[in-house]
């Protein structure tokens, strides 16, 4: 998978409006009603990551979950990262 250019990343962030670029990764923090809501979301992310074989770091702090996403093998962001971001947004809203 090829690393995206800065202009491609900016375009991707245009449709992933709650995501931002931080330190060469795209990132978003999700907030849930409680810790159990966070854990349910994390399970959905884990299931998705296993299914597509694209794993991310997951930072959990009580009712908040932060996903810093990049494709380590490509040395930056790829289409896979924006696919994961879109999936995560869907999981959070369901």
C-alpha positions in Angstrom: 0.0 0.0 0.0 1.4 3.4 -1.0 1.8 6.2 1.4 -0.6 9.1 0.7 0.8 12.6 -0.2 0.0 15.6 2.0 -2.6 16.8 -0.4 -4.3 13.3 -0.4 -4.3 13.3 3.4 -5.8 16.8 3.5 -8.5 15.7 1.0 -9.2 12.6 3.1 -9.5 14.7 6.2 -12.1 16.8 4.4 -14.5 13.9 4.5 -13.3 12.7 7.9 -14.1 16.0 9.6 -13.6 15.0 13.2 -10.2 13.5 12.4 -6.9 15.5 12.4 -3.4 14.9 11.4 -1.1 14.7 14.5 2.6 13.7 14.2 2.2 11.9 10.9 -0.9 10.0 11.8 -4.6 10.7 11.6 -6.3 10.8 15.0 -9.6 11.1 16.6 -10.8 10.9 20.2 -14.3 9.4 20.7 -16.3 10.0 23.9 -18.9 7.6 25.2 -21.4 7.6 28.0 -19.2 5.4 30.2 -16.4 2.9 30.4 -18.5 0.0 29.1 -19.4 2.1 26.0 -15.7 2.6 25.4 -15.1 -1.1 25.7 -17.9 -2.0 23.3 -16.5 0.4 20.7 -13.0 -1.0 21.2 -14.3 -4.5 20.6 -15.8 -3.3 17.3 -12.5 -1.7 16.3 -10.6 -4.9 17.2 -13.0 -7.1 15.2 -12.7 -4.8 12.2 -8.9 -4.6 12.5 -8.6 -8.4 12.5 -11.0 -8.8 9.6 -9.0 -6.4 7.3 -5.6 -7.1 8.9 -4.9 -3.4 9.7 -4.3 -2.8 13.3 -4.1 0.5 15.2 -3.0 1.7 18.5 -5.9 2.3 20.9 -5.7 4.6 23.9 -8.4 4.2 26.4 -9.1 6.6 29.2 -12.4 5.7 31.0 -15.1 7.0 28.6 -12.7 8.3 25.9 -11.0 6.3 23.2 -8.3 7.8 21.0 -7.3 6.2 17.8 -4.0 7.3 16.3 -3.9 5.6 12.9 -1.1 5.1 10.4 0.2 2.3 8.2 3.6 1.4 9.8 4.7 -0.6 6.8 4.2 2.4 4.5 5.8 4.9 6.9 2.6 7.1 7.0 -1.0 7.3 6.1 -2.6 5.1 3.4 -6.1 4.5 2.1 -6.4 1.7 4.8 -6.2 4.4 7.5 -9.1 6.4 6.0 -11.1 3.2 5.6 -10.5 2.4 9.3 -11.5 6.0 10.2 -14.7 5.7 8.3 -15.5 2.4 10.0 -14.7 3.8 13.4 -17.0 6.8 12.8 -19.8 4.3 11.9 -19.2 2.2 15.0 -19.3 5.3 17.2 -22.6 6.5 15.8 -24.3 3.1 16.1 
